[in-house]
Amino acid sequence: MAATAVRYLRSAGATATTAGDPQPPPQALPRPDLRAVRDGERPPVDPGEFRRVLGHFASGVTVVTAHDTDGPTGFACQSFASLSLDPPLVAFMVARTSTTWPRIARAGSFCVNILGAGQGALCRGFAVSGADKFAGVAYEGAPATGSPLLDSVPAWVDCRIHAVHTGGDHLIVVGRVEALGAATAETDGEAGPLLFHRGAFGRFTN
């Protein structure tokens, strides 16, 4: 699997470098054929029912960002999780048809911006395909990778891409944590996390 990740992150035509030379930026491979069920074969689970049932699992909401040669990029992501403490690893899942993922792959790093309860509009802005997602959005470079760290998020995790694995029509992206931070109770203006449940945003209450 490690070899698969390396092949994915490096350009198919990249030349070898000598020791001490910087590695070329990772390049995305052509979009794969996403057929997982043969023609005439009935899928085991109806996709609509799959979404309906899995929608009962409440999750937090993040915006995964990166900065490549074309500037900042990012997308809204609810499939984020911590993975390992030693070494510190996190993971997120992204559709293999995503137009944002190839840019994150080229950058070789990303920042997970964990959203607060009052940031539903920010999430919606990053969920739209083809729009200028950073229009009117204030950010600074994350300390380790320079990936966009959005203003006023209650927590953030700055990572370099560690591995990429395939999972059906999605990719499982593993990041090694280089830096992270969270607002204190005194500076966090949002009332808890932004939650997503059954197609709608919500918030945590005691």
Buried (B, 14 or more C-beta within 10 A) or exposed (E): EEEEBEEBBBBEEEEEEEEEEEEBBBBBBEEEEEEEEEEEEEEEEEEEEEEEEEBEEEBBBBBBBBBBEEEBBBBBBBBBEEBEEEEBBBBBBBBBEBEBBBBBBBBBBBBBBBBBBBBBEBBEBBBEEEEEBBEEBEBEBBBBBBBBBBEBBBBBBBBBBBBBBBEEEBBBBBBBBBBBEEBEEEEBEBEBBBBBEEEEBBBEEE
